[in-house]
Amino acid sequence: MTTAVLTKRDERIGQRSFLKQALGRPEVGSLVGALALFIFFALVADAFLEPASLATVLYGASTIGIMAVGVSLLMIGGEFDLSTGVAVISSALSASLFSWYFATNVWVGVVLALVVSLGIGFINGWIFIKTKLPSFIVTLAMFLMLTGLNLALTRLIGGSVASPSISTLDGFDSAKLIFASSVNVAGVNVRIVVFIWLAMVAVATWILVRTKVGNWIFAVGGDANAARAVGVPVNATKIGLFMGVGFCGWVLGMHNLFAFDRVQSGEGIGNEFLYIIAAVIGGCLLTGGYGSAIGGAIGAFIFGMANKGIVYAQWNPDWFKFFLGLMLLLATIINIVVKRRAESSK
Amino acid sequence: MAKKFSWRRASIALIMGSALALSGCSSEGGREPAAEGTGGGGQVADTERMTIALITHAAPGDTFWDIVRKGAETAAKKDNVELLYTSDPEGGRQAQLIAQAVDQGVDGIAVTLAKPDALKSALKEAEQAGIPVVSLNAGEDSYEELGAFTHFGQNEEVAGEAAGEKLKELGKSHPVCVIQEQGHVGLEARCAGVKEIIPETEILYVQGTDMTQVQSTVTAKLQTGGDIDSIIGLGAPFTMTILQSVEDVGSDATVASFDLNSELAQEIVDGNVAFTVDQQPFVQGYMAIDSLWLNNMGGFTVGGGEPVLTGPAVVDQEQAEEVLQYAEEGLR
C-alpha cells in the first residue's frame, strides 16, 4: 500500500482501503453496537466502570460466550442446535453422578462427561446426516430427550432432582482450580472462564480464517452441494461442527459443576436461544455461510452488558426483561445499519 | 471414513474412562453404599386400596418438590394408597393433567393452585365426577371457590413478613429480595411481605434456570454499592449461590433464605446464613394424601373449613442443628 497506489490498476484487483475492509467484516456492526451500549451504561450507571464490575460483566458474558463459539461455527456451517442449553447440564450431571455413584476421583467423571458431550454432538450430526431432516427438528428432539434424561436419571441415580454434592471427592480442588477459580489481575478477581472463553474464541477464529477446515465450514454453510462437488467432506464437517458444540457444552458444564458443587437437573432450558441470539447479534447469518467467532463473542458481551448494566443502573426491576429485549433489538439494528452502509459503499 | 474414526475414538475413550474409573477411586465422599429403606416402615392401613393423583405446578428439577413428593409417598405407603404423581408448571397443561386424572377415575385429587383460574373448569369436572379434592402449597385464597375441602400450605405474605420481622430484629434496614422467576405470585408475595415490614426492601430478578447468571447478577447488584445490608434468597439452591456471590464480593451483607435443604441447614449451623423461613413441604405432601384418605375412610374433613398452615417456621442457628439431621434424610 505504499507505492503501488500511484500506478493505475485494474479495479478487479484493486485494494480496498483498510477502513472499508474493516467495515466489511461480519462482526463490525456488533462492535459498534457494543461500543454504543458500553458508553451508554458508563454514562448512566456509576458502578459500571469499576474494574470489579467489568469483571462481573465479563463473567456474565463468558457463560453465554463459550457456547456462542461453537454455535457460531455451527451456524456458519448452516445448521442449528437447539439442544445446547440442556446439553450443558447433561454434561455436568454425567460427570457429577458418575463420580458420586462410583465414588471415583472427579477427573474420571470429567473425562466421561467429555465423551458424553462429544457423543451428544456426534449423535445430533449423525442423525442429521442420515435422515436429512432439518437440524432444527433433530436437535429439538435431542433437546426434549435430554431434558427428560437429565431429570429421570438424576432422580434414579441420586434420589433427588439435584445432583448430590461432590465437593469432598478427590480431585475436586484441582478441577475447581481449572474450571471455576478466579485469577487476580491487577487487584481484581477475574473468573477463569473468562480466559477460557477468550482462548476458545481465538482458537475458533484461527480455525475459521487460517485453516482448510475453516474453508470447509464456510463452504458447507454457503452451499453444501457445491461444496460436495468440489470435494469438501460435507458430512464429516457437519458432524464435526456438532461435536464442536458438544465440546463447548462440556467446558461450560464443567464450570457449572465445579462452581456450585451440585447441579439442578432442570437448569439450562431456554439458554439455547441466548447462544443463538449472541451468534446472530455478532453477525452470523441464520442461513449460514457467513459470520465469525469473534462476532459471537461480541454478541455474548452485548448480552452480558445489557444483563448486568440494568442492575448497575438500578432501574426498576419490573422492566428488566423489557429493557433487555430493547437493548438487544437496538444493538441488532445498529449492527444491520452499519453493515448495510459498509456493503453499499463497497 | 469419518464415522469409523469417531467410533474408534469413542470406544478408546470409553475403555480409558473405565480403566481410570477402576484406578481412580476417591478416598472420601460420594455415594454411601447400601443403607436403603429409611422411614415409612411400620404397619400399612387395612383400608381398601385407593388411588390418589398428586398434581403440582413443579418445574422439573426443583428440589423443593422432592420433599413434597417424599411426604406424599410416605403417607401413601402407610395409608395403602396408590399415588400418581404428575406436574407441569404451565397452568393450561396442569389443567389437562387434572382432566386426565378424572378420566382415570381416581379416588382423590391433591392439587397445587398456583394458577387457579386456569384450573377452574378442570376442577369443576372433578367435582361433578364426585372426586374429593384438597389443595396444597399454593391456593390459600382460592381453594374454597375451586371446590377443595381444605388447603395445606403457608401464607406467602405472612412468611415474608416473618422474614422481615427477623431481619428487623437483626437490625437490618436495606434488604435485597432475589426472585428467581419473575411474575411468580408466591415469590412476589414473599418479597411483598418483607417489604411490608422493611419498606426499603429492593427486589432483584435473576434467571433461575442458569446458576451462573444468578451468581453474576447478584454480584453485580452487590457491586452497585449503596447500603445493602442483607440479601434474601427465595429457595435453598439460590441462597447457596447468593452466598458465593457475597463471599466473592467480600460484602458483609447478611444472607437469609426461604425453604430448606441439607446444605443450607449446614450453612445456618455454621453461621454463614442467618436464618431460613421453612414452610415444611413434607407436611404439605403428607397431609394432602392423609386427609384424602381420612375423607375416603370416614368422610372426615381436616381443617374445619379453614386452611391448615404448615409454615412459616423460622429456622435459625439455634434450631438448625436438629433440623440439619432431618434435612439430610430429605424430610426438611
Interface residues (C-beta under 8 A of the other chain):
Chain A: A45 D46 A47 E50 A52 S53 T56 V57 Y59 G60 T63 F98 S99 W100 Y101 F102 A103 T104 N105 V106 W107 V108 V111 L112 L114 V115 L118 G119 F122 W126 T147 N150 L151 T154 G159 S160 V161 A162 P164 S165 I166 S167 T168 L169 D170 G171 F172 S182 N189 P233 N235 A236 I239 G240 M243 H255 N256 A259 F260 R262 Q264 S265 G266 E267 G268 I269 G270 N271 G304 N307 K308 V311 Y312 Q314 P317 F320 K321
Chain B: M1 A2 K3 S6 A10 A13 L14 M16 G17 L20 A21 G24 C25 S26 S27 E28 G29 G30 R31 A59 P60 G61 D62 T63 W65 D66 Q182 E202 I203 L204 Y205 T209 D210 M211 T212 Q213 Q215 S216 T217 T219 A220 K221 Q223 T224 G225 G226 P237 M240 T241 Q244 D248 V249 E263 G330
